[in-house]
Amino acid sequence: MRSRIILSRVPFRLPLGGGSTDLPSYYEKYGGFIFATTINLYMDVLIKEPIVDDYIHMQYMKYEFESSIENIKHTIGREAIRMNGITNKILVSFTADTPSGTGLGSSGACSVALLKGLSRFKGRELSNTEAAEQSFRLTQNLGLPDGKQDPYACALGGFVVLDIQKNGTVVVRRPAISPETARMFVRNTLLFYTGIRRNSKPLLTTQNTRQAMELKHRIKDIGKKVHASFCAGDLDAFGRLLDEHWLLKKSMSSGMSSDWLNEIYAAAKKAGALGGKIMGAGGGGYFMFYCPTPVIRSAVRDALRRINLREVRYAIDTKGARTKVLDL
């Protein structure tokens, strides 16, 4: 049993519509709407029992080993272990395909992976929906301004619609998107890493003003139109809606964009992209652009490579969160 390892893998997500209406400050008054998908970039969490001591070990960019859970500095790891009633004798190691603070839902993916893996470590299965809701509760326990999108989208995988009720209940729908439309989406969208990492908390906490709430009504409406465009197979309409969304998002907070990010967007538009969006709360991370033809895709690639952006190729992940016991 000493060699038993729990491997937990959770995909990162791309927000496609309705972003920020998943925050409690919005959905508790108006109800939220999210349309998202997951891609084949992952948070991997490895869990095992240490052999030579009874400490809590946490390995990420740092290495922690403590006799008391209260001394663990990795906040999500500490809270997930506490929620599972574990007090000692555990080793948790994190690896991710993208840095934190880049807009792909890393905190949600991390907490879902931990909760699924720790549950399996204790000998019980946690459904992906249960893991998503527990993950949201974990972020609230930590006082983070996170919403429902990240844990639910990352846990469930694939294209998903989340109708968030005023009481916080999430109604999950699988949109009727044809395989050809899904392939067209991957083919026609380009994802570029800006190299900028940011803390989403200040950006999210500034979104509770009356003006921001009015903008979120419009963002929710655009999100529903984006969903409809996918169901209709009209992705050019999706591209134009991205442009409309970007203009709204920039006006929500001064931290959403910058001169450098505006330059990136202008270069992509000049090369022919119909529209684009920065992932997550804004301020950095990844830019996604919709390019309707092969010629425009090539032109946008060339334009953004000239300003030293790195393209990240991806595919849709349909499996969502999963765990595996390795008996080596």
N, C-alpha and C positions, 0 to 999 in steps of 0.2 A: 504493500500500500504506500510505502514511502515515495515511490516514483510516480504516483498518480498526480496528473496535472489537469487542471481545468483550463481550457482555452475558450475565451468568449470573444466573438467577433461581431462588430456592429458597423454598418455602413454610414458614411456621412451623407448629408442631404443637400439638395438644391432647392431653395424656395422659388416657386414659380408664380404664386399669386396670393395676395391677402396678408403679406408679411406685416407683423406688429399688431394685427388684430387678435393675435393669440395671447396677448398680455392681459392679466387679470384686470388692470385698470380700464381696459377697453371692453373685454367680453362680458364682464359683470354688469355692464350697463346696456350693451348693444348686441352682444353675441358676436362670436368671431367666425371667420372663414379662412381656411388655409388650403392651398393646392401646392403639392410638393412631390418630389421624387428623390430616390436615393441612388448613389453612384458607387462604382467599385473602388473607392478610397475608404480605408477602414481604420477604426480604432480596435486594436487587439489588446486584450487583457489576459495575462497568464496568472493563475492562482495555484498555489501548492502549500503544503505544510513544511516549514523549515525542519531540518533534521537535528541541528546541534544546539538549538535553544528554543525558548518559548516566546520570543519577542514577536512584535508586529513589524514586518519588513515591508517597505514601500519603495519601489524602484521606478524612477522616472528620470527627469533631468537631474534629480538629486537622488541620494540613497538615504533613506531613513530606517532606523531600527530602534524601536522604543518598547519599554515594558508596559507602558500605559497608552491607551488609545488617545487620551487627552493631549498627549505630547506630539501626535502626528500633525505635521503642518500641511499635508496635502488635504485640502478641505473636503473635496468630493469623496476621496478615499476614506477619510476619517468618518464622515457621516454615513457612507454606505456600510462600512463595517459595524458602526454603532447600530444602525437600523436592523442589521441581521443578528444582533445579539452576540457578536464575536468579541471576545476580550483579549485574546492572545493567540500565539502559535499559528501565524498565517503570513505568507509571503505573496505580495501582489506586485506584478511588473507590467508596465504600460509601454506600448509602442503605437505610433500613429503614422499614417501616410501623409499627414499635413500638420503643420504646427497649430497650436491653439491660437485663438484670436484671429482667425482668418475667414470667419463667416460661414463655415460649413456645418455648424452645429456640434462643435467638438465637446462642449460640456454635456450636452444631451447624450451624445454617443458614448462618452466616457461613463456617465452615471448608469445608463442602461446596460452597458457591457459589464460593469461592476456588479450591479444588482442581479443580473442573470447569472453571472459566474459565481458569485458568493452563494446564491440560492442553490446552485448545482453542487457547490463545494459542501454544503450542509446536507446534501442528499435529497433535495426536492426540486421540482420543476417550477419555474415562474413563467407564465405566459408572457408573450410580448406586450399585450395590452396592459397586464398587471405591472410589468417592468416599466412601461411608459408612465403610468400614473404614479408609481412609487418614485420614479426619477423626478417627476415634476414636484412631488412632495419634498424630495431631498433638497432641490434648489430653493424651495420656499423655507425649509428649515434653516438654510444657510443665509437667508435674507437676500438672495439674488433676485434681480428683476426679470428673470427668465419667464418664458411663456410655455405654452403647450406644444408648439410646433416641433421643436427639436427632438424631445424624447419620443413623441408619437411617430413622427416621420421616420426617424432613424430606426426605431424598434420594428415598425411594421414593414418597411421596405417597399420598393416599387412606387408607381404613381398612386397617390392617395389624396382624398379630400377629407378635411376635418371640419365638421360643423360643431362649433364650440358654443354650448348653451350658456345662459347667464349664470347658472349654478355651477359651471365648470365641467359638466358632463360633456364628453367628446363623442360625437356620433361619427363613425368612420364609414366612408363610402369609397368604393373602388370605381374610378371613372371609366366610362366606356371608350377607351382609347384603342384604336386599331393598331396591330403590330407595325404596319407600314408608317403610321404617324409617329409611333415611338422611334422607329429607325430614322425617320426624317428629322426628328428632334435632335437626336445624337449627331447625325450627319451635318446639320445646318447650324448648330450652336458651337461656338468656340469658347473655351474656358482658359483664362489667363490669370496667372498669379502675379500680383503687384509687388510682392516682397514686403508688404506692410502688414505688421501685426498690430492689433489694437485691443484695448480693453473695452468690451461692449457695454459694461455697466453704466458709465457716464452717458453713453449715447441712448441707452434704453430709458434711463431715469429722467431724461429731458423730454420724453414723449408723452407727458401727461397734461400738457397745457390744452386749453380750449381749442386753440388753433390746430394743434397736432391731432386732436380728436376729430375735428372736422376733416382734416386731410385723410385720416384713417377711414372715414366713411367712403371717400372716393377711392382709396386704395382697395378696400373690400370690394367695391363695385368693379374695379378693373380686374381684380383677382377672379371674380365670377365670369367675366368676359374672357379672360385667359383660359379658364377651365372649359368654357363653351367652345373656344377656338380649337382646342385640342380634340374635343369630342367630335367636332365637325371636320377635323383634318385640315383646317385652315391656319397653318403655322405662320404664314405671312402676316395675318392679323395679330398673332401672338407677338411677332417682332415689333409691329407698330405700337402695340400696347406696352411693350417694354419701354419704349421711348417715352410714352406718356407717364408711365410709372416713375421713371428716373427723374423727370422734371418735378413731380410731386415729392418724391423722397428727398431730393436736395433741399426743398423748401421747408422740410420738417425740422431740421436742425442744422446749425452751422458746421457741425462736426461730421455730417454725412459725406461731404466731399472735400476736395482741396484743389489747388491749382494743378497739381500733378494728376489727380484723378480726372479732372475736367479735361486735361490735355489728352489723356488716354481715350476718353469717350469721344472727344472731337476727332481724333485720328481714326478711330474705328468707323465713325459715321461718315467721314470724308471718303473712306475707302469703300463705302457702300453698305455697311451694316444697317439694318432697319431700326435696331434699337439694342439696348443692353441694360444690364443691372449689376450692381455690386452686391455680392452675397451678404446675407445677414444684416447686422445692425448698421453697416456702412463704415466709412472711414478708412477702409483698406481691405486686405484679403484678396478675394477673387472677383474678377469681372467676367461676366458671361455676355456674349454678343450673338445676335441672330443674323445669319447671312443666307439670303434666299437662293443663291446660285453658286456653283463651283468657282466661277470667276471672282465673285465677290469674296468668297471664303479665302481664296488665295491672296487677294488684295489686302484683306484685313490681317491675315497672318503676317504678310510682309511688312505692313505698316507698324504693327505692334512689336514685331521682332526688331525693327529698326530702333525702337525706343527701349530695347532690352527687357521686354516682358517674356516670361516663360509660359508656353502653352502646355496645358495638362490635358492629355487625351483621356477619355473616360467612356464607360458603358453604364447602362442602367443595372443596378443590383435589385433583384426581385425577392431575395430571400429574407431581408431584414436581419434582426438580431438572431444569433444562434450560438450555441455552446457545444463543446465536445469534450468528453473525458478521454485523456490520453493515458493509457497504461503502458508505459515504456519498459 
